[in-house]
């Protein structure tokens, strides 16, 4: 909200600069985001055009004779504006004048004719074009007839004002009314508050022959006050009022509309004025619209309504969308003589919905949405009536119609004043607490420590004791609260095991040379096509977002692969060709009743390797492959103290190379997959090189974080290392051979290392030679050569039996 | 015999002195001291000596042998030293050559910041909790005292899954979950890091970002305690010279509520571009847990009070590392990631 310092000073004598006031308000909870100081403007005065001549050498220049000081000779100024007329009062930039944009105006000649200054447009005086009268938009700005010739035009236009931009929190919506900011300032600075004049009606009626008001939707309209005013003369508003409206970003229109806007800004209450002659009867009826009912609003757009929208009607036709915008058929015209002013309170969420549906976010609607007391409307109506008479616009009727089905009760909050110190950790005295309430105009009845605090109607945010504690904290400022540490009570809390696992893995993967990435939890459903997933693949069971920002972020991820693959593509496109990435994050698994039951969130790990380490003087080129990835996982499992993880051939995973993929199995469950990305998928993603990925479900491993390794003492004997080379059919998987060796060998085989695989000369086609190094070790004895020989025999027999293997 | 010995000693020492190669020394060693060497030859003559002469001659022989051996060893040592020195010179490398690549890995800057925050609060006895990223409206709003008409509950600002379910818009629902699981027991002392989601996407907003929530509920917890904890945090996170400032604000689930500023780390509080000349930088929101929130999660506000705070991890990372565009954090360009 924009707050004019000049306007504020009408109600409270502020003797602070804009910046000082901004700081004070900010520290009291009314955050000031910006302070706009006045523009530097010099020597622009109000002048009157006495005479206009055409410039002989120009078809558009006019030579004006301008009176800039009574009793002095007029000066000659050449202008290019076409809207000037004799008798017009205008801003005149004199010789030496400085405009807001820094331009200095100098005396000079225009096509040979002397010009002693410049007539100014609104834009040249830094007035937003949207805030100008229509007739002032193209050309020189015109003033009212009573503008004082020779006076400072900048001051007359209120351009000497300082504007504060407030960023109000939703609880302090009352401060969208300048009078309530003034109350706050008066309380904080200890100053007196000067309230604006009100014109109370002599009679408050429920009905009258000249005006009948009824509410057919009392759940959405809590109060409706109607008051007539007569003998209206529509014209421009006085300059001070125009200035205040502009300071708040509101365009002046005519005196009646301006008054409704002025009161809206001053007291926070939206008002509406109808031309009484344009209503079909002396009647106002508030009801819900019918589906499809139509109305032209003041902005000349036809609106189609529905039955959730509240409508103001004159008994037969719609005359306004309640609280949002008036109708074109009943607005104030130049010739309006009699008006009905509306000061009503509507249901905030109803207004919010209507404004949203119609895309019509008017000042009125925004005030209603934030919430208002029904008491405000009474005062606001009296303020409008006072202004109509003060400004000699017309006569306000001495009676008004007040349709007020349920009178608002004054809020009284009970509080033990000690609560303030208990919550804040302060040691305020009772007097200090009472002082705050007094300054804020809260009434207090004391009963020992218990206070019954009466809350003024405009503070709708205060409903319970803690709200009063906040007032105390705010009033004295948070700087006045001491800084302490909580008294230490013993707790033995620890990190959630999933967090521990995550921490541990991230550290070990970073240490292993991988880069952690973080990608969005939502993905594009089309990723599944890129991964060639079958129509019934489980990963396609995703949770869609009802209102995504885009299709790319349409569904919650069921796998981390799309994110990591897309990251790889982005990097490859930037020529980052050696990629070692990982991500740990949650994937989402649809629950049975997914509309009401939370999905399962499972912690996953994804890794991606691609590219190579280039040849250097010291090392040959090293390309990553399947076994780099597998090694990485063995390292992970070793770090987690998990043994018994096995890798099984995986040939039917659509996004992995059918000959270069494996399932990762732990305790009989498949917990992950790893392999080379399928060539089709490489192409679908536009990956420019071979890429290896793995994804692991960490959920099954979370409990492993508690595994404590038990130490065993070291053997006293040295192990004996023996080699064994066997020849066997080449379809036999290494994993099977290894399992079979281990099984036949028994407990004394301490290490098994495959050091060579050979096919070619000397080996029959269709066969391969595998050379193993076996280390034999017993904790209790030195194994003899014969024993080891026996073991080898046993292994060979087993291999021969299972795979037709022969010793090479 | 004595003469023989004297002669041998003399010639041996001479020859040894002359020897200028390791092989010569080895040969001399055999020639002089070996089984068939000259000294042994002389010793063989001992038998011909008179009984009484033998000990005298024996010690003389030993003396000569020791002398030869000593010189021999010394010469050997010298040769070895010289040889080693030569070898070391030959083995010299250019230590400024590039190293053998050991792949270096990096944690994401967001993780690094979260780890730091966890460490700071773990040191103060806070547990680390977590909650679901897809959350029930009930936890995300209802239990946090956020009324139905609050703008945050609009489709406009939050990602919805269904009427009752949405992507959590803050980590605050973990507060309610933790309180419920504690079943009224005191103290409740946790932080909860995690991903949160809002419908915004530009240079300063990301539809997904990270927050860390903090909650401490016990008997006699005050706003003064909140100030203390946050001052400690600010100093550990941003440097010992940092100060904090609390500005009154509004959150539905805390009251009183405060925005917390820290003195600008770039200018120290005198005003600069980073702090927009104010000397202060906003880093988190906080407040005393609202009595309604306590009540709804099974705590009696007459007996327990507490505070809560929440901070944006991206914002802290951007401030701490001088990152100007939030999108860099989710682009995951390895050239960016390897800066941390």
Interface residues (C-beta under 8 A of the other chain):
Chain A: X26 X27 X28 X29 X31 X169 X170 X171 X172 X348 X349 X352 X422 X423 X424 X425 X426 X464 X465 X466 X467 X469 X470 X473 X474 X478 X479 X481 X482 X483 X484 X485 X486 X487 X488 X489 X491 X493 X494 X495 X496 X498 X499 X503 X506 X507 X509 X510 X511 X512 X513 X514 X515 X516 X517 X518 X519 X520 X521 X522 X543 X544 X545 X546 X547 X548 X549 X553 X556 X567 X570 X571 X574 X576 X579 X580 X581 X585 X586 X588 X594 X595 X596 X598 X599 X601 X613 X616 X617 X618 X619
Chain B: X97 X98 X99 X100 X101 X102 X103 X104 X105 X106 X107 X108 X110 X111 X115 X118 X122 X125 X126 X127 X128 X129 X130 X132 X133 X134 X135 X136 X148 X149 X150 X151 X155 X159 X160 X161 X162 X163 X164 X165 X167 X186 X187 X189 X190 X195 X197 X199 X201 X207 X208 X216 X218 X220 X221 X222 X223 X224 X225 X227 X228 X229 X231 X232 X245 X246 X247 X248 X249 X250 X255 X256 X257 X258 X259 X288 X290 X291 X305 X329 X330 X331 X332 X333 X334 X335 X337 X338
